[in-house]
């Protein structure tokens, strides 16, 4: 690829960036880009202004950058700026650019220092810049200011992560030199998504504000916290210089003088400073675009084919034809019904391997959750025995009963059966919730028609809720039927006789365990109590006893 073609890579990506932003599809493809990350007051804005050579970014205390700013620098003979949301309008006064950024930010986020992930696209044409695209992200903050939500730190972190987690995004980590580099918020975030340091470019600011006798030489020489793409040191204007309207060109000369005169940085002065940083970023971004272009092109062609296939279905579509509208509506509703049935019956075209849903989850509710809820019911055997005793005594009254009355049995059993109502109704609620979730998943295909999607979801969900009440009534009725009459002649009913029989069977099983281990003749001699010398006895050794007999029939009494 020739130099001329290489120079056209960044403007090409800029045009794609504008096209996706205009369509509201900024995250559809991962465009090669550089994201600027740093804490508040790290000097991000000053670095970007030094690139342009103009004061054009909002300044102040607290969070100043509250929306991502996509800054596209384009080499041109004329110097002016354009916003994507103000097409056709050229800004030659860069103070107006600052006011427009502030106004556009407030339009989306409000006046309460809130943030938004919707980017502002700004293109700056100038003879003093190299082709470069940067995304200036909000500074990392710890404490909410004004009406900001308490989780403002989490919101900013999530927004930054949206950009820097993409493999096609280079990370420009801006860190002030007068703070501990090990505690750098920018490098910490970069380390999370780029642990090998392959996509991270370090920028060390405020080198002139370090304590006397200290320097950042080890960092800039890439020895302390090494990064594949290295570090570049810069010296920005101080707040006093900014308030005094110090010219950026004069500040650049002062920066150059600082590096040439400082004993710690003199030997690397040609690799330090804002002009060198701009050249490095231009080269790094160009090379990055070149490396990622084949994969990016394949993704773009894949999406193009997908869109063309989708467009083919609407090729002969005539919006003004009422019959066509009716037919399309019926087709979409029928497709919704088919999708819903497939999700419940389990014959869907796309099988979810991450979680249970639809019919599978309902099956689990019936066969796992419902039995679990029954087993989980509190059962106190001591309390049950006490209730049985009280029931029997209360039914007999002043008489002493001889037999267990049926009324006591029914009273206890009915009380246990009624306890099934809770788990049963809970299962109905779980099934209903899963049906509604299934409806929501099926209506995703109607997302291109928000009104139809909303009405379909509402109608079907309302119908499910209507059936919920009738289902619960039916479940309660079934339990009440079981409570109203206990059929003691049913084959599954144990009864007293069967219970006694089962008990004896269990007892027999336990006695079977008393098996003979060994038996035979044993001669005992030289025992004083046995007159006559020695005698032979038949013994039987079992698991529970040892028996002695006079003969092997075992009919004589034991000795």
DONU-890172 format. One record per residue (C-alpha): residue number from 1; residue in one letter; x, y, z. Coordinates in steps of 0.1 Angstrom, whole numbers, m for minus. Last residue first. Example, Ala and Ser with C-alpha at 12.3 -4.5 7.8 and 13.67 -1.06 7.14 Angstrom:
// residues 2
PT   zavo   pavo       X       Y       Z
PT      2      S     137     m11      71
PT      1      A     123     m45      78
END
This chain:
// residues 559
PT   zavo   pavo       X       Y       Z
PT    559      X    m259    m762     779
PT    558      X    m287    m754     755
PT    557      X    m318    m776     755
PT    556      X    m320    m804     730
PT    555      X    m335    m799     696
PT    554      X    m304    m783     679
PT    553      X    m301    m812     655
PT    552      X    m263    m812     657
PT    551      X    m263    m827     692
PT    550      X    m258    m815     728
PT    549      X    m264    m779     719
PT    548      X    m246    m745     724
PT    547      X    m258    m711     711
PT    546      X    m238    m679     703
PT    545      X    m259    m648     696
PT    544      X    m265    m617     674
PT    543      X    m247    m622     641
PT    542      X    m250    m659     645
PT    541      X    m227    m686     659
PT    540      X    m242    m722     663
PT    539      X    m224    m747     685
PT    538      X    m226    m785     688
PT    537      X    m208    m797     719
PT    536      X    m181    m823     726
PT    535      X    m170    m832     761
PT    534      X    m136    m834     780
PT    533      X    m127    m847     814
PT    532      X    m155    m865     833
PT    531      X    m166    m836     854
PT    530      X    m171    m804     836
PT    529      X    m167    m777     863
PT    528      X    m130    m782     864
PT    527      X    m124    m775     828
PT    526      X     m96    m797     813
PT    525      X    m114    m802     780
PT    524      X    m140    m786     756
PT    523      X    m146    m801     722
PT    522      X    m164    m781     696
PT    521      X    m186    m794     669
PT    520      X    m199    m771     641
PT    519      X    m216    m738     632
PT    518      X    m205    m705     617
PT    517      X    m219    m671     607
PT    516      X    m256    m679     608
PT    515      X    m278    m650     597
PT    514      X    m294    m624     619
PT    513      X    m299    m599     590
PT    512      X    m331    m616     581
PT    511      X    m344    m601     613
PT    510      X    m343    m565     598
PT    509      X    m362    m576     568
PT    508      X    m388    m593     589
PT    507      X    m393    m561     609
PT    506      X    m399    m542     577
PT    505      X    m424    m568     566
PT    504      X    m441    m565     600
PT    503      X    m445    m528     596
PT    502      X    m458    m531     561
PT    501      X    m485    m555     574
PT    500      X    m494    m532     602
PT    499      X    m497    m503     577
PT    498      X    m518    m525     555
PT    497      X    m542    m533     583
PT    496      X    m544    m497     595
PT    495      X    m551    m481     561
PT    494      X    m526    m477     533
PT    493      X    m546    m458     507
PT    492      X    m531    m463     473
PT    491      X    m557    m489     464
PT    490      X    m585    m465     471
PT    489      X    m610    m478     497
PT    488      X    m602    m450     522
PT    487      X    m615    m424     497
PT    486      X    m611    m390     515
PT    485      X    m639    m366     506
PT    484      X    m640    m328     508
PT    483      X    m602    m323     511
PT    482      X    m594    m338     477
PT    481      X    m622    m318     461
PT    480      X    m608    m286     479
PT    479      X    m574    m293     463
PT    478      X    m589    m296     429
PT    477      X    m609    m264     434
PT    476      X    m578    m245     445
PT    475      X    m561    m255     413
PT    474      X    m592    m245     392
PT    473      X    m594    m211     409
PT    472      X    m557    m205     403
PT    471      X    m561    m213     367
PT    470      X    m591    m190     364
PT    469      X    m571    m161     379
PT    468      X    m541    m168     356
PT    467      X    m563    m170     325
PT    466      X    m569    m133     328
PT    465      X    m532    m127     333
PT    464      X    m523    m147     302
PT    463      X    m549    m127     282
PT    462      X    m534     m94     294
PT    461      X    m499    m106     284
PT    460      X    m512    m115     249
PT    459      X    m529     m81     244
PT    458      X    m500     m60     258
PT    457      X    m472     m78     239
PT    456      X    m491     m75     207
PT    455      X    m499     m39     213
PT    454      X    m463     m30     221
PT    453      X    m448     m49     191
PT    452      X    m475     m34     168
PT    451      X    m467       1     180
PT    450      X    m429      m5     178
PT    449      X    m429     m18     142
PT    448      X    m392     m25     135
PT    447      X    m390     m43     169
PT    446      X    m415     m70     157
PT    445      X    m389     m97     158
PT    444      X    m384     m89     195
PT    443      X    m420     m98     201
PT    442      X    m411    m135     206
PT    441      X    m388    m127     235
PT    440      X    m414    m106     252
PT    439      X    m440    m133     248
PT    438      X    m416    m158     264
PT    437      X    m411    m136     294
PT    436      X    m449    m134     298
PT    435      X    m451    m172     296
PT    434      X    m423    m175     322
PT    433      X    m441    m152     346
PT    432      X    m473    m172     342
PT    431      X    m454    m205     350
PT    430      X    m438    m189     381
PT    429      X    m472    m176     394
PT    428      X    m489    m210     388
PT    427      X    m460    m227     407
PT    426      X    m466    m203     436
PT    425      X    m503    m212     436
PT    424      X    m494    m249     439
PT    423      X    m467    m244     466
PT    422      X    m492    m225     488
PT    421      X    m523    m246     482
PT    420      X    m505    m279     492
PT    419      X    m509    m269     529
PT    418      X    m546    m277     526
PT    417      X    m537    m314     523
PT    416      X    m521    m314     557
PT    415      X    m551    m299     575
PT    414      X    m573    m324     557
PT    413      X    m552    m353     570
PT    412      X    m554    m341     607
PT    411      X    m592    m335     607
PT    410      X    m599    m367     587
PT    409      X    m580    m389     611
PT    408      X    m597    m374     641
PT    407      X    m631    m379     625
PT    406      X    m623    m415     618
PT    405      X    m621    m422     655
PT    404      X    m591    m443     669
PT    403      X    m606    m472     689
PT    402      X    m611    m478     726
PT    401      X    m619    m443     736
PT    400      X    m621    m430     772
PT    399      X    m652    m410     775
PT    398      X    m653    m374     787
PT    397      X    m648    m361     751
PT    396      X    m639    m388     726
PT    395      X    m635    m362     698
PT    394      X    m613    m340     720
PT    393      X    m591    m369     730
PT    392      X    m585    m380     694
PT    391      X    m578    m345     681
PT    390      X    m555    m337     711
PT    389      X    m534    m368     704
PT    388      X    m532    m362     667
PT    387      X    m522    m326     673
PT    386      X    m494    m337     697
PT    385      X    m482    m362     672
PT    384      X    m481    m335     645
PT    383      X    m461    m312     668
PT    382      X    m436    m339     675
PT    381      X    m433    m347     638
PT    380      X    m427    m310     629
PT    379      X    m431    m305     591
PT    378      X    m422    m272     575
PT    377      X    m428    m272     538
PT    376      X    m395    m275     519
PT    375      X    m405    m310     505
PT    374      X    m435    m294     489
PT    373      X    m415    m265     475
PT    372      X    m390    m289     461
PT    371      X    m417    m310     445
PT    370      X    m430    m278     428
PT    369      X    m395    m266     417
PT    368      X    m383    m299     402
PT    367      X    m409    m315     380
PT    366      X    m435    m288     375
PT    365      X    m411    m258     375
PT    364      X    m386    m276     354
PT    363      X    m412    m284     327
PT    362      X    m420    m247     327
PT    361      X    m383    m239     322
PT    360      X    m381    m263     293
PT    359      X    m413    m249     278
PT    358      X    m400    m214     275
PT    357      X    m365    m208     289
PT    356      X    m335    m226     304
PT    355      X    m302    m208     302
PT    354      X    m270    m204     281
PT    353      X    m274    m230     253
PT    352      X    m305    m214     237
PT    351      X    m315    m234     207
PT    350      X    m325    m213     176
PT    349      X    m350    m229     152
PT    348      X    m374    m236     181
PT    347      X    m389    m271     186
PT    346      X    m393    m270     224
PT    345      X    m431    m270     226
PT    344      X    m432    m237     245
PT    343      X    m406    m219     224
PT    342      X    m421    m234     192
PT    341      X    m456    m223     201
PT    340      X    m444    m187     207
PT    339      X    m425    m186     175
PT    338      X    m455    m199     155
PT    337      X    m478    m173     172
PT    336      X    m453    m145     164
PT    335      X    m451    m157     128
PT    334      X    m489    m155     126
PT    333      X    m489    m120     139
PT    332      X    m462    m110     114
PT    331      X    m479    m126      85
PT    330      X    m513    m111      94
PT    329      X    m497     m76      95
PT    328      X    m480     m81      62
PT    327      X    m513     m92      46
PT    326      X    m531     m62      60
PT    325      X    m504     m38      48
PT    324      X    m504     m54      14
PT    323      X    m541     m51      12
PT    322      X    m539     m14      20
PT    321      X    m515      m7      m9
PT    320      X    m499      27      m1
PT    319      X    m467      11      14
PT    318      X    m460      m9     m18
PT    317      X    m435     m37     m11
PT    316      X    m420     m53     m42
PT    315      X    m385     m53     m29
PT    314      X    m394     m57       8
PT    313      X    m382     m93      12
PT    312      X    m351     m84      m9
PT    311      X    m342     m57      16
PT    310      X    m336     m83      43
PT    309      X    m312    m102      19
PT    308      X    m295     m70      11
PT    307      X    m291     m62      48
PT    306      X    m275     m96      55
PT    305      X    m252     m93      25
PT    304      X    m241     m58      36
PT    303      X    m235     m72      72
PT    302      X    m212     m98      58
PT    301      X    m194     m73      36
PT    300      X    m188     m51      66
PT    299      X    m175     m79      87
PT    298      X    m152     m90      60
PT    297      X    m139     m54      55
PT    296      X    m132     m51      92
PT    295      X    m112     m83      92
PT    294      X     m91     m71      62
PT    293      X     m88     m35      76
PT    292      X     m75     m44     111
PT    291      X     m38     m42     102
PT    290      X     m41     m12      79
PT    289      X     m63       7     104
PT    288      X     m37       0     132
PT    287      X      m9      12     109
PT    286      X     m27      44     103
PT    285      X     m36      48     139
PT    284      X       0      42     151
PT    283      X      14      66     124
PT    282      X     m10      94     132
PT    281      X      m6      88     170
PT    280      X      32      89     167
PT    279      X      31     121     146
PT    278      X       8     138     171
PT    277      X      29     127     200
PT    276      X      61     141     183
PT    275      X      44     174     179
PT    274      X      32     174     215
PT    273      X      66     168     231
PT    272      X      90     139     236
PT    271      X     109     115     213
PT    270      X     135     142     201
PT    269      X     140     151     238
PT    268      X     152     116     247
PT    267      X     188     125     257
PT    266      X     177     158     273
PT    265      X     150     142     294
PT    264      X     168     138     328
PT    263      X     191     169     324
PT    262      X     162     192     315
PT    261      X     173     218     289
PT    260      X     161     201     257
PT    259      X     129     189     272
PT    258      X     120     223     287
PT    257      X     129     242     255
PT    256      X     105     221     234
PT    255      X      77     227     259
PT    254      X      84     264     259
PT    253      X      82     264     221
PT    252      X      49     246     223
PT    251      X      36     271     248
PT    250      X      45     299     225
PT    249      X      25     282     198
PT    248      X      m4     277     222
PT    247      X      m6     315     229
PT    246      X     m10     324     265
PT    245      X     m45     336     271
PT    244      X     m37     347     307
PT    243      X     m63     323     321
PT    242      X     m47     295     301
PT    241      X     m12     305     312
PT    240      X     m23     306     349
PT    239      X     m40     272     345
PT    238      X      m7     259     333
PT    237      X       0     252     296
PT    236      X       9     217     288
PT    235      X      42     198     289
PT    234      X      43     165     272
PT    233      X      59     131     277
PT    232      X      54     102     253
PT    231      X      52      66     265
PT    230      X      57      32     248
PT    229      X      37      12     222
PT    228      X      43     m22     238
PT    227      X      39      m7     273
PT    226      X      64     m11     301
PT    225      X      55       0     336
PT    224      X      89      10     351
PT    223      X     112       6     322
PT    222      X      94      24     293
PT    221      X     121      51     289
PT    220      X      94      76     297
PT    219      X      86      58     330
PT    218      X     122      55     341
PT    217      X     128      92     333
PT    216      X      98     104     353
PT    215      X     117     129     374
PT    214      X     123     139     410
PT    213      X     148     163     426
PT    212      X     123     192     428
PT    211      X      88     179     430
PT    210      X      71     174     396
PT    209      X      52     203     380
PT    208      X      72     205     348
PT    207      X      63     169     339
PT    206      X      27     179     339
PT    205      X      16     152     314
PT    204      X      27     116     308
PT    203      X      10     100     278
PT    202      X      10      62     275
PT    201      X      m1      44     244
PT    200      X     m21      12     251
PT    199      X     m31     m14     225
PT    198      X      m5     m41     232
PT    197      X      m2     m35     270
PT    196      X      m3     m72     278
PT    195      X     m33     m67     302
PT    194      X     m53     m48     277
PT    193      X     m89     m47     290
PT    192      X     m80     m45     327
PT    191      X     m46     m28     322
PT    190      X     m62       1     303
PT    189      X     m85       7     333
PT    188      X     m55       8     357
PT    187      X     m35      29     333
PT    186      X     m62      56     332
PT    185      X     m68      55     369
PT    184      X     m31      60     377
PT    183      X     m23      46     411
PT    182      X      10      29     401
PT    181      X      19      62     384
PT    180      X      19      80     417
PT    179      X       9     116     409
PT    178      X      30     146     397
PT    177      X      35     130     363
PT    176      X      m1     134     353
PT    175      X     m15     104     334
PT    174      X     m32     102     300
PT    173      X     m39      67     287
PT    172      X     m44      68     249
PT    171      X     m61      35     243
PT    170      X     m62      20     208
PT    169      X     m96       6     198
PT    168      X    m100     m22     173
PT    167      X    m102     m49     201
PT    166      X    m132     m32     217
PT    165      X    m130     m31     255
PT    164      X    m118       5     253
PT    163      X    m151      20     240
PT    162      X    m179       5     261
PT    161      X    m154       4     290
PT    160      X    m153      42     290
PT    159      X    m191      44     293
PT    158      X    m191      18     321
PT    157      X    m165      37     341
PT    156      X    m184      69     337
PT    155      X    m216      53     350
PT    154      X    m198      36     379
PT    153      X    m182      69     390
PT    152      X    m216      87     387
PT    151      X    m232      61     410
PT    150      X    m245      87     435
PT    149      X    m264     105     407
PT    148      X    m251     140     398
PT    147      X    m272     169     411
PT    146      X    m242     189     423
PT    145      X    m210     169     422
PT    144      X    m207     131     427
PT    143      X    m173     120     441
PT    142      X    m148      96     424
PT    141      X    m143     109     389
PT    140      X    m127      95     357
PT    139      X    m127     121     330
PT    138      X    m153     119     303
PT    137      X    m141     105     270
PT    136      X    m123     123     242
PT    135      X    m124     101     211
PT    134      X     m95     107     187
PT    133      X     m92     107     149
PT    132      X     m60     118     132
PT    131      X     m49     133      99
PT    130      X     m21     156     109
PT    129      X     m28     191     121
PT    128      X     m13     226     114
PT    127      X     m29     232      80
PT    126      X     m63     229      96
PT    125      X     m97     213      92
PT    124      X    m114     202     125
PT    123      X    m143     177     125
PT    122      X    m165     174     156
PT    121      X    m189     145     162
PT    120      X    m206     147     196
PT    119      X    m212     112     210
PT    118      X    m243      97     227
PT    117      X    m229      80     259
PT    116      X    m245     106     282
PT    115      X    m235     123     314
PT    114      X    m252     144     341
PT    113      X    m237     177     352
PT    112      X    m271     190     362
PT    111      X    m278     213     332
PT    110      X    m293     187     310
PT    109      X    m276     156     294
PT    108      X    m289     158     258
PT    107      X    m293     196     252
PT    106      X    m267     204     278
PT    105      X    m240     186     258
PT    104      X    m251     203     226
PT    103      X    m249     237     243
PT    102      X    m215     231     258
PT    101      X    m201     218     225
PT    100      X    m216     248     206
PT     99      X    m201     272     231
PT     98      X    m166     257     226
PT     97      X    m170     258     188
PT     96      X    m181     294     191
PT     95      X    m149     302     208
PT     94      X    m132     285     179
PT     93      X    m143     312     155
PT     92      X    m141     297     120
PT     91      X    m172     275     125
PT     90      X    m186     262      92
PT     89      X    m223     253      90
PT     88      X    m233     228      63
PT     87      X    m245     201      87
PT     86      X    m249     212     123
PT     85      X    m253     178     140
PT     84      X    m221     165     123
PT     83      X    m202     195     136
PT     82      X    m178     214     114
PT     81      X    m146     233     122
PT     80      X    m124     258     103
PT     79      X     m88     264      91
PT     78      X     m81     264      53
PT     77      X     m52     246      37
PT     76      X     m63     212      50
PT     75      X     m51     183      71
PT     74      X     m81     167      88
PT     73      X     m85     162     125
PT     72      X    m115     142     136
PT     71      X    m126     147     172
PT     70      X    m153     123     184
PT     69      X    m163     139     217
PT     68      X    m178     114     242
PT     67      X    m204     133     264
PT     66      X    m199     148     298
PT     65      X    m165     164     293
PT     64      X    m164     191     319
PT     63      X    m168     170     351
PT     62      X    m159     190     381
PT     61      X    m143     225     377
PT     60      X    m141     244     344
PT     59      X    m131     241     308
PT     58      X    m150     236     276
PT     57      X    m128     227     246
PT     56      X    m119     251     217
PT     55      X     m86     268     226
PT     54      X     m66     264     193
PT     53      X     m34     248     182
PT     52      X     m53     217     170
PT     51      X     m29     192     186
PT     50      X     m23     215     215
PT     49      X     m60     216     221
PT     48      X     m61     178     223
PT     47      X     m33     177     249
PT     46      X     m48     205     269
PT     45      X     m81     187     271
PT     44      X     m65     155     284
PT     43      X     m45     173     311
PT     42      X     m50     149     340
PT     41      X     m75     174     355
PT     40      X    m101     147     360
PT     39      X     m87     112     354
PT     38      X     m77      99     320
PT     37      X     m87      81     289
PT     36      X     m85      92     253
PT     35      X     m99      66     229
PT     34      X     m81      60     196
PT     33      X    m100      45     167
PT     32      X    m104      15     144
PT     31      X    m142      11     138
PT     30      X    m159     m18     157
PT     29      X    m190     m22     137
PT     28      X    m227     m17     147
PT     27      X    m217       4     177
PT     26      X    m222      38     161
PT     25      X    m255      28     145
PT     24      X    m276      59     150
PT     23      X    m278      63     112
PT     22      X    m260      97     113
PT     21      X    m234      82     137
PT     20      X    m228      53     113
PT     19      X    m222      75      83
PT     18      X    m200      99     103
PT     17      X    m178      71     115
PT     16      X    m176      56      80
PT     15      X    m165      90      67
PT     14      X    m139      92      94
PT     13      X    m127      57      86
PT     12      X    m120      68      50
PT     11      X    m103     100      63
PT     10      X     m80      78      84
PT      9      X     m71      55      55
PT      8      X     m64      82      29
PT      7      X     m28      88      41
PT      6      X     m20      51      36
PT      5      X     m32      53       0
PT      4      X      m8      82      m6
PT      3      X      20      64      11
PT      2      X      15      33     m11
PT      1      X       0       0       0
END
